[in-house]
Amino acid sequence: WFVWAVMTFILNYVPYIGSLIATIPPLILGIILIPNIGMFLLMTILLLVNQQVWGNYIETKWAGRALDLSPVVLLLITAFSFWLWGIVGMILAVPLFVIVKIVLENIEETRPIAIMLSERAPTLEEAWQDALKDGNLSTGEFHKLSELQKTLGVSDDEVVRISGRSAAQTILRRGKARIDEIDFIKSALAGRDLYSDSFKNLKPGRVPKYIKNHLIEFIASLDSENEEE
C-alpha cells in the first residue's frame, strides 16, 4: 500500500485526471485481496468519491488560487504535456508552467500574457493590498502597480484613495504601521481636514487602539466617497 500511496501523491500533481489514474492500482489490488464484494464496492466508492471530489474540484481550485492560474490553462497545459512527454510531462507540467508565468510577470513586454494566464485579472485595490503585505513597497512593485493603473485606466486621484485605504487595512490587520503605509495614508488625507488631526500621532510601530478606531472611520469615509461617485 505504501507504493500506491506514493504513486497517488505524485499523480496528484496532475490536475483533473491524475486523481483518476491514481485510483486504478488500488482497485486492481482490491479485486485480488478483498473476497467480500460488499467491502470491495464500498472501497471503490470511497476511493472514487474522494479522488474525484478532491482532484477535480477542491485541489484544482486551491491550486488555481494559490498559483493564480486559470483552471482551463491548467487542463490544457496538462493535456499538451502528456502528448509531448507522457506521464512524466503531466507531473512536471504545472511546476514548469508556474516558473514560466513568474518569468513572464517580471518582464514588462510579456506581463500582459501573464495576466491573461491568471485565473482572473486582479483589481488595482487587490494589487495594492498584495504589494503592501510586507509593509514595504519596492521599486518593482510600484512599477507593476503603475502599469496596472495605466492598463485599467484608473485616475491618479483614485490611486491615492486606493493606496490610502489599502495601507489603512494593512495596518489594522497587522497592528503595526510602517513608513510607506503612513505616507500613503497622509497622501489620501489631503483635503480631508476632518481626519488630519486624528493621525498626527500615527508613527512607525505598534498602533494604539484609538488610532485603529480612526483608521476604521477613515476607511468607511473613503468607501462612502467611492459609492457617491
N, C-alpha and C positions, 0 to 999 in steps of 0.2 A: 504493500500500500504506500510505502514511502516513495517508491518510484513514481506512482501515479500522482501523488501529492506534488512532487517536484515538477512533473510534467504539466499539471494543472496550473501551478504557479507561473511557469514560463509562458504557457499558452494564454494566460490571462492578459499578457501584454498585447495580444492581438485583439483589436476591437471586434465586437459582434460575433464572429464565427470561432474565435479562439476558445470561448467557453463551451461551445457546442462540441468541438473536436475533443476537448478535454474530458467530456463525459463518456466517450466511446470505450476507451480501455477499461474503466471500472465496470461498465455494463457487461463487457465480454467476460471479465473476471467473475462478475456476479453470477452469470449463467453457469459457469463451471463450479463455483464453490457453494452457491446457495440452492439447496434442493427444494426449499419451500417456495412455491410460485407466488404466494401472497407477499412474503417478505421481499422477494425479488422485485415484484411490481411496486411495492412501497419504496424500495431503494431507488428504483428507476424514476418514479415520480418526484421524489425529493431531489435527486440529482438534477433532473431536467429543469424543475422549477427554480431551484437555487441558481444553477448556472445561467439559465436564460434571463431570469429577472435581474441578477447582478451583472451578468456580462453584457446584456443588450441595452439595459436602461440605466441602472444606478451607476455602475463603474464608468460607462461611456460618458454619461452626463457629468460625473465628477471630473473625469479626465479632461473633458472639453472645457469645463470651467477653470480647472487648475492650470491647464496648458494654454487656455484661450484659443482653442482650435475648434472649428466647426465640426460637428459630428459627421456631416456629409463629406468634408475633406478627409477626416479620419478613415471613413469607409473606402473612399476612392484610392487613397494612398495605400491602404492595406491590400486592396484588390490588385493594384498595379504592382506592388512589391512581391506579392505571391506569384503573379505571372512572370515577373522578372527573375526572382531568386528562390521561389518556392517557399517552404515553411520558414526557413531562416529569414527570408525577406520580410515575411509577415511579422516576425518577432522584432526585427530591427527597425521596421518602418517608422513607428511612432517616435522613438528616441531620436533617430536621424532627422526626421522631418521637423521636430521641435528645434534642433540645432540650426537647421536651415532657416526656420522662421525667426529665430533670435538674430541671426546674421542679417536677414532682410530688414528687421526692425531697426538695426543700428546703422544702416546705410540710407542716407537721405533719399537717393533716387529710387530705392526699392521699398521704402516704407509703406507706400500705398498698397503694394502687393501683400505685405504682411497684414495690413488692416483687412484686406479682402479675405484672407485666410482665417481670420478670427471668427469666433462664434458670433460675435456682433461687434459693431464699431462702438468704442467707448464714447460716452458723452464727455464734454470738456470738464464738467464737475467731477466725474469719476476719475478722470485722468489727473486732476489736481489732487484729489484725495489720495490717490495711489502714490503720487510723487512726494507728498508730504508725510508719508507713513513713518519715515525715519527722522522727520523733523528738519531735514536739510534739503534744499533744492539745488541739485548740481547743475552745471552749465549744460550738460547733455539733456537732462530732464527739462530744463527751461526751454531749450531749443525744440524739443519734441512738443511741448505744450504750445509754443508759438506756431509751429507748423499745423498742429491740430486746430488751433484757433483760426488760422487762415483757411483751412480746408472746410471748416464748419461755418465760416463767415460770421463769427462772433465779434461784437464790437469791443473796444478796449475798456469801456466803462463796465460792460458786462463781465469782462475778465477780472476787473478789480473786485467786483461784487463776489464772483465765484471764488477767487483766491482768498478773500477775507472770510467767507463762510467756511471754506474747506479748512483754513487754518484754525478757526474757532472750534470746529468739530474735532479736529485732531488734538487740540489742547484739552478739550473736555474728555476725550477718550483716554488720553494718556495721563492726564492730571498734572502735566508739566508743560511749560512754554519754552520755546527756543527762539532765537533771534529772528530767523526768517519768518516764522509764524507771526511774531509780534509786528514785524514790518508790514506784512500783508494786511493784518487787521487795521493798523494805523492808516494804510492807504485807503482801505474801504471805509474808514471813519470820516474821511474828508467830506465836509459839508453836512455832517451829522453831529451837530453840537450837543444833541441830547445825550450821546454816548461818549463824547470826547473825554469828559471829566471822569467817567467810570473806569477808564482804562489807563489813567495816569500812573497807577501803581502796578501795572502789568509788566513784570520783569522776567528774564530767563530764570527757570527753576520751577519749583512746585507752586501751583496756583491755589490761593486761598478760596474758601467757599464763596465769599461774596463776589469775587471776580468770576467764578463759574456761573453764578446767577446772572451776572451782567452779560456773559457770553451767550447764555441761553436766550436772553432777551434780545441781544444783538442779532442772533441767527433768525429768531422769529420776525424781527423787523425787516431783515433782508428778504425773507420769504414773502412777507406781505407786500413789499415793494414789487417783487417779481410777479406776484399774482395780479396786482393792479395794472402792470404793464401789459 
